[in-house]
Amino acid sequence: MQIGLLWFDNDPRRGLTAKIEDAARRYREKFGVPPNACYVNRATLDGQMAVAQGQLFPATLRVIPASNILPHHFWVGVEDG
C-alpha cells in the first residue's frame, strides 16, 4: 500500500474495533471506496489477535500487525493484489 489514510485515536475508553471502524469509515468518506487493509502497531494487537485474524471484521478488511506503525495510529487504504 503506497497511499492511505493515517488515523490517530488514543482514547482509552474506546476499543480497538471501534477505532478501526472509524478509520475505515473516514477512508470511505474521503476516497469513495472502502479500504481493504489496516496496519496497526504490533503491540496494540497483543491479546487481540481475533481482530488481526479477521474474526471481528469482514473478510474485505484485513488488519495487519506492523512494527513501523506508531501506537494509537491506524494506516488504512487499498492494497493491490
TIRO-2110 file (N, C-alpha, C; in Angstrom, 1 decimal):
// TIRO-2110
0.9, -1.2, 0.0, N, 1, A
0.0, 0.0, 0.0, CA, 1, A
0.9, 1.2, 0.0, C, 1, A
0.7, 2.0, -1.0, N, 2, A
1.6, 3.2, -1.1, CA, 2, A
0.9, 4.5, -0.6, C, 2, A
-0.5, 4.5, -0.7, N, 3, A
-1.2, 5.7, -0.3, CA, 3, A
-2.3, 5.2, 0.6, C, 3, A
-2.5, 5.9, 1.7, N, 4, A
-3.6, 5.6, 2.6, CA, 4, A
-3.9, 6.7, 3.5, C, 4, A
-4.7, 6.5, 4.5, N, 5, A
-5.1, 7.5, 5.4, CA, 5, A
-4.6, 7.1, 6.8, C, 5, A
-3.9, 8.0, 7.5, N, 6, A
-3.4, 7.7, 8.8, CA, 6, A
-4.3, 8.3, 9.8, C, 6, A
-4.8, 7.4, 10.6, N, 7, A
-5.9, 7.7, 11.6, CA, 7, A
-5.2, 7.6, 13.0, C, 7, A
-5.5, 8.6, 13.9, N, 8, A
-5.0, 8.6, 15.3, CA, 8, A
-6.2, 8.6, 16.2, C, 8, A
-6.1, 7.7, 17.2, N, 9, A
-7.1, 7.6, 18.2, CA, 9, A
-6.5, 7.0, 19.5, C, 9, A
-6.3, 7.8, 20.5, N, 10, A
-5.7, 7.3, 21.7, CA, 10, A
-6.6, 7.3, 22.9, C, 10, A
-7.9, 7.4, 22.6, N, 11, A
-9.0, 7.3, 23.7, CA, 11, A
-9.0, 6.0, 24.4, C, 11, A
-8.6, 5.9, 25.6, N, 12, A
-8.5, 4.6, 26.3, CA, 12, A
-9.9, 4.0, 26.6, C, 12, A
-11.0, 4.8, 26.5, N, 13, A
-12.3, 4.2, 26.7, CA, 13, A
-12.9, 3.5, 25.5, C, 13, A
-12.3, 3.7, 24.4, N, 14, A
-12.8, 3.1, 23.1, CA, 14, A
-12.0, 1.8, 22.8, C, 14, A
-12.6, 0.8, 22.3, N, 15, A
-12.0, -0.4, 22.0, CA, 15, A
-11.3, -0.3, 20.6, C, 15, A
-10.5, -1.3, 20.4, N, 16, A
-9.7, -1.4, 19.1, CA, 16, A
-10.7, -1.5, 17.9, C, 16, A
-11.7, -2.3, 18.1, N, 17, A
-12.6, -2.5, 17.0, CA, 17, A
-13.3, -1.1, 16.5, C, 17, A
-13.7, -0.4, 17.5, N, 18, A
-14.4, 0.9, 17.2, CA, 18, A
-13.4, 1.9, 16.5, C, 18, A
-12.1, 1.9, 16.9, N, 19, A
-11.1, 2.7, 16.3, CA, 19, A
-10.9, 2.4, 14.9, C, 19, A
-10.8, 1.1, 14.6, N, 20, A
-10.5, 0.6, 13.2, CA, 20, A
-11.8, 0.9, 12.4, C, 20, A
-13.0, 0.7, 12.9, N, 21, A
-14.2, 1.0, 12.2, CA, 21, A
-14.3, 2.5, 11.8, C, 21, A
-13.9, 3.4, 12.7, N, 22, A
-13.9, 4.8, 12.5, CA, 22, A
-12.9, 5.2, 11.4, C, 22, A
-11.7, 4.6, 11.4, N, 23, A
-10.7, 4.9, 10.4, CA, 23, A
-11.2, 4.4, 9.1, C, 23, A
-11.8, 3.2, 9.0, N, 24, A
-12.3, 2.7, 7.7, CA, 24, A
-13.4, 3.5, 7.2, C, 24, A
-14.3, 4.0, 8.1, N, 25, A
-15.4, 4.8, 7.7, CA, 25, A
-14.9, 6.2, 7.1, C, 25, A
-13.9, 6.8, 7.7, N, 26, A
-13.4, 8.0, 7.3, CA, 26, A
-12.7, 7.9, 5.9, C, 26, A
-12.0, 6.7, 5.7, N, 27, A
-11.4, 6.5, 4.4, CA, 27, A
-12.4, 6.4, 3.3, C, 27, A
-13.5, 5.7, 3.6, N, 28, A
-14.6, 5.6, 2.6, CA, 28, A
-15.2, 6.9, 2.3, C, 28, A
-15.4, 7.8, 3.3, N, 29, A
-15.9, 9.1, 3.1, CA, 29, A
-15.0, 10.0, 2.2, C, 29, A
-13.7, 9.9, 2.5, N, 30, A
-12.8, 10.7, 1.8, CA, 30, A
-12.5, 10.3, 0.4, C, 30, A
-12.3, 8.9, 0.2, N, 31, A
-11.9, 8.4, -1.1, CA, 31, A
-13.0, 7.8, -1.9, C, 31, A
-14.1, 7.5, -1.3, N, 32, A
-15.3, 7.0, -2.1, CA, 32, A
-15.2, 5.4, -2.3, C, 32, A
-14.2, 4.8, -1.7, N, 33, A
-14.1, 3.3, -1.8, CA, 33, A
-13.8, 2.8, -0.4, C, 33, A
-14.2, 1.6, -0.1, N, 34, A
-13.8, 1.0, 1.2, CA, 34, A
-12.4, 0.5, 1.2, C, 34, A
-11.7, 0.7, 2.3, N, 35, A
-10.3, 0.2, 2.4, CA, 35, A
-10.4, -1.4, 2.6, C, 35, A
-9.3, -2.0, 2.2, N, 36, A
-9.2, -3.4, 2.3, CA, 36, A
-8.0, -3.8, 3.3, C, 36, A
-7.3, -2.8, 3.8, N, 37, A
-6.2, -3.1, 4.7, CA, 37, A
-6.1, -2.1, 5.7, C, 37, A
-5.7, -2.5, 6.9, N, 38, A
-5.5, -1.6, 8.1, CA, 38, A
-4.3, -2.1, 8.8, C, 38, A
-3.2, -1.3, 8.8, N, 39, A
-2.0, -1.6, 9.5, CA, 39, A
-2.1, -1.0, 10.9, C, 39, A
-1.7, -1.8, 11.9, N, 40, A
-1.9, -1.4, 13.3, CA, 40, A
-0.6, -1.8, 14.0, C, 40, A
-0.1, -1.0, 15.0, N, 41, A
1.0, -1.3, 15.7, CA, 41, A
0.9, -2.7, 16.3, C, 41, A
2.0, -3.5, 16.2, N, 42, A
2.0, -4.9, 16.6, CA, 42, A
1.7, -5.0, 18.1, C, 42, A
2.2, -4.1, 18.9, N, 43, A
1.9, -4.2, 20.4, CA, 43, A
0.5, -3.9, 20.7, C, 43, A
-0.2, -3.1, 19.9, N, 44, A
-1.6, -2.8, 20.1, CA, 44, A
-2.4, -4.0, 19.9, C, 44, A
-2.0, -4.9, 19.0, N, 45, A
-2.8, -6.1, 18.8, CA, 45, A
-2.5, -7.3, 19.8, C, 45, A
-1.5, -7.1, 20.6, N, 46, A
-1.2, -8.2, 21.6, CA, 46, A
-2.5, -8.4, 22.4, C, 46, A
-2.8, -9.7, 22.5, N, 47, A
-4.0, -10.1, 23.2, CA, 47, A
-5.3, -9.9, 22.5, C, 47, A
-5.2, -9.3, 21.3, N, 48, A
-6.4, -9.1, 20.5, CA, 48, A
-6.3, -9.6, 19.1, C, 48, A
-5.7, -10.8, 19.0, N, 49, A
-5.4, -11.4, 17.7, CA, 49, A
-6.6, -11.8, 16.9, C, 49, A
-7.8, -11.9, 17.6, N, 50, A
-9.0, -12.2, 16.8, CA, 50, A
-9.3, -11.1, 15.8, C, 50, A
-9.0, -9.9, 16.2, N, 51, A
-9.1, -8.8, 15.2, CA, 51, A
-8.2, -8.9, 14.1, C, 51, A
-7.0, -9.2, 14.3, N, 52, A
-6.0, -9.4, 13.3, CA, 52, A
-6.3, -10.6, 12.3, C, 52, A
-6.9, -11.6, 12.9, N, 53, A
-7.3, -12.8, 12.1, CA, 53, A
-8.6, -12.6, 11.3, C, 53, A
-9.2, -11.4, 11.4, N, 54, A
-10.4, -11.2, 10.6, CA, 54, A
-11.7, -11.7, 11.2, C, 54, A
-11.7, -12.0, 12.5, N, 55, A
-12.9, -12.6, 13.1, CA, 55, A
-13.9, -11.5, 13.5, C, 55, A
-13.4, -10.3, 13.6, N, 56, A
-14.3, -9.2, 14.0, CA, 56, A
-14.6, -8.2, 12.9, C, 56, A
-14.0, -8.4, 11.7, N, 57, A
-14.2, -7.6, 10.6, CA, 57, A
-14.5, -8.4, 9.4, C, 57, A
-15.2, -7.8, 8.4, N, 58, A
-15.5, -8.6, 7.2, CA, 58, A
-14.2, -9.0, 6.5, C, 58, A
-14.3, -10.1, 5.7, N, 59, A
-13.1, -10.6, 5.0, CA, 59, A
-12.5, -9.5, 4.1, C, 59, A
-13.2, -8.5, 3.8, N, 60, A
-12.7, -7.5, 2.9, CA, 60, A
-11.8, -6.5, 3.6, C, 60, A
-11.7, -6.5, 4.9, N, 61, A
-10.8, -5.6, 5.6, CA, 61, A
-9.8, -6.5, 6.4, C, 61, A
-8.5, -6.5, 6.0, N, 62, A
-7.5, -7.2, 6.7, CA, 62, A
-6.8, -6.3, 7.7, C, 62, A
-6.7, -6.7, 9.0, N, 63, A
-6.0, -6.0, 10.0, CA, 63, A
-4.6, -6.6, 10.1, C, 63, A
-3.6, -5.8, 9.8, N, 64, A
-2.2, -6.3, 9.7, CA, 64, A
-1.3, -5.7, 10.8, C, 64, A
-0.7, -6.5, 11.6, N, 65, A
0.2, -6.0, 12.6, CA, 65, A
1.5, -5.5, 11.9, C, 65, A
2.0, -4.4, 12.4, N, 66, A
3.2, -3.8, 11.8, CA, 66, A
4.0, -3.1, 12.8, C, 66, A
5.3, -3.3, 12.9, N, 67, A
6.1, -2.7, 13.9, CA, 67, A
6.5, -1.2, 13.5, C, 67, A
6.3, -0.8, 12.3, N, 68, A
6.6, 0.5, 11.9, CA, 68, A
5.4, 1.5, 12.0, C, 68, A
4.3, 1.1, 12.6, N, 69, A
3.2, 2.0, 12.8, CA, 69, A
3.2, 2.3, 14.3, C, 69, A
3.1, 3.6, 14.6, N, 70, A
3.2, 4.1, 16.0, CA, 70, A
1.9, 3.6, 16.8, C, 70, A
2.0, 3.5, 18.1, N, 71, A
0.9, 3.1, 18.9, CA, 71, A
-0.2, 4.2, 18.7, C, 71, A
-1.5, 3.7, 18.7, N, 72, A
-2.7, 4.6, 18.6, CA, 72, A
-2.9, 5.1, 17.2, C, 72, A
-2.1, 4.6, 16.2, N, 73, A
-2.2, 5.0, 14.8, CA, 73, A
-2.7, 3.9, 14.0, C, 73, A
-3.5, 4.2, 12.9, N, 74, A
-4.1, 3.2, 12.1, CA, 74, A
-3.9, 3.6, 10.6, C, 74, A
-3.2, 2.9, 9.8, N, 75, A
-3.0, 3.2, 8.4, CA, 75, A
-3.9, 2.4, 7.6, C, 75, A
-4.9, 3.0, 7.0, N, 76, A
-5.9, 2.3, 6.2, CA, 76, A
-5.8, 2.7, 4.8, C, 76, A
-6.1, 1.8, 3.9, N, 77, A
-6.1, 2.0, 2.5, CA, 77, A
-6.4, 0.8, 1.7, C, 77, A
-6.2, 0.9, 0.4, N, 78, A
-6.5, -0.2, -0.6, CA, 78, A
-5.1, -0.7, -1.0, C, 78, A
-5.0, -2.0, -0.7, N, 79, A
-3.8, -2.8, -1.1, CA, 79, A
-4.1, -3.6, -2.4, C, 79, A
-3.2, -3.4, -3.4, N, 80, A
-3.4, -4.2, -4.6, CA, 80, A
-2.9, -5.6, -4.4, C, 80, A
-3.6, -6.5, -5.1, N, 81, A
-3.2, -7.9, -5.0, CA, 81, A
-3.7, -8.6, -3.8, C, 81, A
END
